[in-house]
Amino acid sequence: MKVCIMRPLFLRPSLCSLVTVFSPFPASFNKVLTRAATVPHQLYLRKTMHYQTEQRGHPHSSDYRIYFKTAEGKYISPFHDIPLRADAEQDNDVPAKKPKTENEVLYNMVVEVPRWSNAKMEIATKETLNPIKQDMKKGKLRYVANIFPHKGYIWNYGALPQTWEDPNHKDKETSCCGDNDPIDVCDIGTQVCTPGQVIQVKVLGILAMIDEGEMDWKVIAINANDPDAKILNSIEDVRKSRPGHLEATVEWFRKYKVPDGKSENQFGYNGQFKDKDFALKIIQSTHEHWKALVQNQTNAAGLECKNLSCCDSPFKFSDAEAKAVVQTAPAFGSPYSVSPEVDKWHFV
């Protein structure tokens, strides 16, 4: 399938990327948001390498959304319009340099949840333009519990665009079907990212988590700009240079739902991390499933497939239609308060 990539412009990171906070961080951050919300007639944008994000609604509320834009200001879907591979992008109409081997491939990661935060932010796969929103359960906003000794998520957590874990596809090893979401990524780099940030990551391995009977792969990767990216090239490198990190990752995924009254998650392959080559095959498989999705060759399972860049997709729509979607969303406002319960320690 041919994908038309809208030419991005390289943007310098800006301080405004630090404005939005989605969990109970220091009060000074919320004060910045409150001041920003009182300034009239201004859009609140945060810049990433190629993309901007526009906030709508109130942080820590059910109406809060983070919409994505190109550097030229065109609204896009982070699910469908951001390329999976970073080398698929162009700058000033000059094709990006192709990697010599698959091991040099960098992937775009859409950050949904920053490390150490608790709000369960995710790409809204069933909404037009697939903005990031906070997940809800039984009418309440979802926050992951602090499982001692961890505070919230222990990595930057997000997804690979243009991938889809097909609920109709059964994994041969586990006999479980996909969870109907883009494939998840844990960035183990040292930088604490922001929701909506798009970073380039190097894949190191993968973990086969089984979440309530569904296959839920967790890609282990590192931000390509991290100081350790040059020395971490495999899951074994992580094991040697960061003792306990992989074990902590398994324990976190095993127990993070227990405080909510659910049972521990299970894992395929005896809970062992699979290597980089295996991970790349899984990523490619989920990319092929995504292609079938946006070409309407498979059951969409309730997902919103409207996009602006997939040339042969029947779901393609216009810039004007995309803009109209965002304009109907509530204006950006000050964040709502968060219950002190979010900071509670859980010993499980």
C-alpha positions, -999 to +999 in steps of 0.1 A: +000+000+000+013+034-009+013+060+018+015+097+009+037+113+035+030+150+040+064+168+040+073+177+075+094+206+087+121+200+113+112+219+145+134+228+174+121+215+207+104+243+226+097+250+262+060+248+256+065+210+253+069+211+291+036+228+298+011+200+300+011+176+329-013+147+332-007+134+367-001+148+402+033+164+395+045+196+414+019+223+417+040+248+397+033+229+365-005+232+371+000+269+377+015+272+343-015+255+328-039+277+347-022+309+336-022+297+300-059+289+301-067+325+310-050+341+280-077+347+253-076+339+216-045+317+217-038+282+205-017+261+229+006+240+208+035+217+217+062+209+192+079+176+186+105+167+159+080+169+130+046+174+147+027+198+168-001+189+193-031+210+202-049+206+235-086+207+239-108+205+270-096+203+306-067+181+317-078+154+342-113+154+327-133+133+303-133+160+276-096+164+274-080+156+241-046+161+224-049+165+186-019+161+163-009+185+135+019+187+109+044+215+110+023+231+083-007+231+106-027+202+090-046+180+115-036+143+112-042+110+130-013+097+151-027+062+145-028+064+107-008+094+094+025+092+112+048+067+095+058+036+113+094+038+102+113+071+107+132+066+074+099+069+056+098+106+063+114+134+042+128+168+048+126+195+021+116+168-005+149+149-001+142+113+008+156+102+041+187+081+041+178+044+040+195+022+067+220-003+056+204-031+076+172-037+095+192-034+127+197+003+119+159+010+115+144+036+137+107+036+144+084+065+153+069+062+188+039+082+199+043+089+236+010+085+255+022+084+291+054+099+305+075+079+330+065+084+367+030+096+358-003+078+366-030+090+342-037+063+317-035+083+285-040+066+252-047+070+215-085+072+211-087+045+183-125+049+181-126+087+176-121+107+145-085+118+142-076+095+170-065+121+196-049+111+229-074+111+258-075+097+293-090+062+294-122+058+314-137+028+332-172+027+347-175+065+342-143+073+360-109+084+347-083+057+349-050+061+368-025+033+372-017+025+408+017+030+424+030-005+430+058-002+455+085+008+449+074+023+416+057+056+409+032+053+381+046+040+348+083+031+349+091+040+313+078+064+287+048+044+274+032+047+240+025+031+207+039+025+172+018+043+146+005+023+116+004-009+136-027-029+148-030-060+169-058-076+149-084-092+172-091-118+144-055-129+143-045-157+167-009-160+179+004-195+173+023-198+205-003-185+230-035-191+210-046-156+219-060-129+196-048-093+193-062-066+216-075-043+189-049-015+196-017-003+180+013-022+194+026-008+227+061+005+233+082+010+265+109+036+260+137+028+285+156+060+278+165+086+304+145+115+291+110+120+306+088+127+276+054+144+273+021+130+260+019+135+223+056+137+218+068+117+188+103+102+193+124+079+172+133+047+189+155+017+184+139-016+191+157-040+215+132-068+222+096-077+230+075-092+258+044-113+252+018-101+277-016-117+279-042-092+292-075-108+301-071-134+274-059-110+247-024-108+231-008-075+241+028-073+229+051-049+247+080-036+226+111-027+245+129+002+229+152+032+236+150+068+224+176+071+196+187+104+211+195+088+245+231+088+255+229+050+260+213+043+226+247+036+210+256+008+235+221-008+238+215-029+207+198-060+221+177-072+250+209-088+264+226-055+264+198-042+286+201-072+309+238-066+314+240-028+317+207-023+336+204-051+362+169-056+374+152-034+348+137-062+327+126-081+358+109-049+371+092-045+338+077-080+340+066-075+376+050-042+368+029-056+340+021-086+361+007-067+390-005-032+378-041-042+377-042-060+410-050-029+431-082-025+409-093-060+420-082-078+389-060-109+387-024-108+377-016-107+340+000-137+323+027-140+297+036-161+267+070-177+262+073-183+300+075-146+306+109-144+287+118-114+265+122-123+229+151-108+209+152-079+185+147-100+153+116-116+168+103-081+178+108-068+143+088-096+128+059-089+152+060-052+144+060-060+106+031-084+111+011-057+130+019-032+102+005-056+076-027-059+097-029-021+099-026-019+061-056-043+057-075-022+082-071+012+064-078-005+030-111-018+044-099-054+037-108-066+072-133-060+100-125-026+115-138-038+149-153-004+157-120+015+150-120+049+134-099+047+102-103+082+087-069+095+076-053+122+054-022+104+039-030+068+029-036+073-008-055+041-016-076+041+016-114+045+012-113+063+046-093+092+034-108+126+042-099+163+037-080+189+056-112+209+060-131+179+074-103+173+099-102+209+110-140+209+115-136+179+139-112+197+161-132+229+161-162+211+176-141+200+206-142+221+239-117+249+242-086+243+262-090+251+299-073+248+333-067+213+347-092+198+371-080+186+405-068+150+410-078+128+439-050+123+466-058+086+462-037+086+430-005+090+452-013+061+474+013+032+476+001-003+470+020-033+483+011-064+463 
